[in-house]
C-alpha cells in the first residue's frame, strides 16, 4: 500500500490531508499526536511507526500528552501580536 497517496479528512483542520502531512506535522517534525486515532482503520500505522522511528522516539510518541488547547491558542495570539507589531513598524 502506497501511503503517500492516502488522504483522509483531518478532524483538527476540517479538510482532507495526505498521510505524509500527518506524519510530519507534530512538534519538531514528529508525527501528529492524533496519527494513530485517524489512520488505524486504513493500515497498521503502529507497525509503520515502529519501523520508521527509533524505539525511544516511538515510546515518546506513544506517551506524549497533547498540549492543552488554551495553551496553543495563547501561543497563536502572542505570535499574531508580534507579527502585527512588526508590520506596524515597517
C-alpha positions in Angstrom: 0.0 0.0 0.0 1.4 3.4 -1.0 0.9 5.7 2.0 1.9 8.8 0.0 -1.3 8.6 -1.9 -3.6 8.1 1.1 -5.8 11.0 2.1 -8.4 11.5 4.9 -10.4 14.3 6.4 -8.4 15.8 9.3 -10.6 16.3 12.4 -8.4 19.2 13.5 -8.2 21.1 10.2 -11.6 20.0 8.8 -10.2 19.4 5.4 -8.5 16.4 3.5 -4.9 15.9 4.2 -2.4 13.3 2.9 -0.8 10.8 5.3 2.6 12.5 4.6 1.3 15.7 6.2 0.1 13.9 9.4 3.4 12.0 9.6 5.4 15.3 9.9 3.0 17.9 11.3 3.7 17.3 15.0 6.2 19.1 17.2 9.7 19.3 15.7 8.6 17.3 12.6 7.3 14.4 14.5 4.0 12.7 13.7 0.8 14.4 14.7 -0.4 13.2 18.2 -3.7 12.1 16.6 -2.0 10.0 13.9 -2.9 6.6 15.4 -6.5 7.7 16.1 -7.0 8.9 12.5 -5.3 6.3 10.4 -5.7 3.0 12.3 -8.6 1.9 10.0 -6.6 2.3 6.9 -3.5 0.4 7.7 -1.3 -0.8 10.7 0.0 2.6 11.5 1.6 1.4 14.8 3.7 -1.1 12.9 4.7 1.5 10.3 5.8 3.9 13.1 7.7 1.2 14.9 9.6 0.6 11.7 10.1 4.3 10.9 11.0 5.7 14.4 13.7 4.6 16.8 12.5 2.7 19.9 12.9 5.9 22.0 11.1 8.1 19.5 8.2 5.6 19.3 7.9 5.4 23.1 8.0 9.2 23.4 5.3 9.5 20.7 3.0 7.0 22.5 3.4 8.7 25.9 3.3 12.3 24.8 0.4 14.3 26.0 -1.1 16.8 23.6 -0.8 20.5 24.6 -4.0 21.9 26.1 -5.9 23.8 23.5 -5.8 27.0 25.6 -2.0 26.9 25.6 -1.9 26.6 21.8 -4.4 29.5 21.5 -2.4 31.7 23.7 0.7 31.0 21.7 -1.1 31.9 18.5 -2.4 35.1 20.0 1.1 36.1 21.1 2.5 35.2 17.7 -0.2 37.3 16.0 0.6 40.3 18.2 4.3 40.0 17.4 3.6 39.9 13.7 1.2 42.8 14.0 3.8 44.9 15.9 6.5 44.1 13.3 4.0 45.1 10.5 3.3 48.4 12.2 7.0 49.3 12.4 7.5 49.0 8.6 
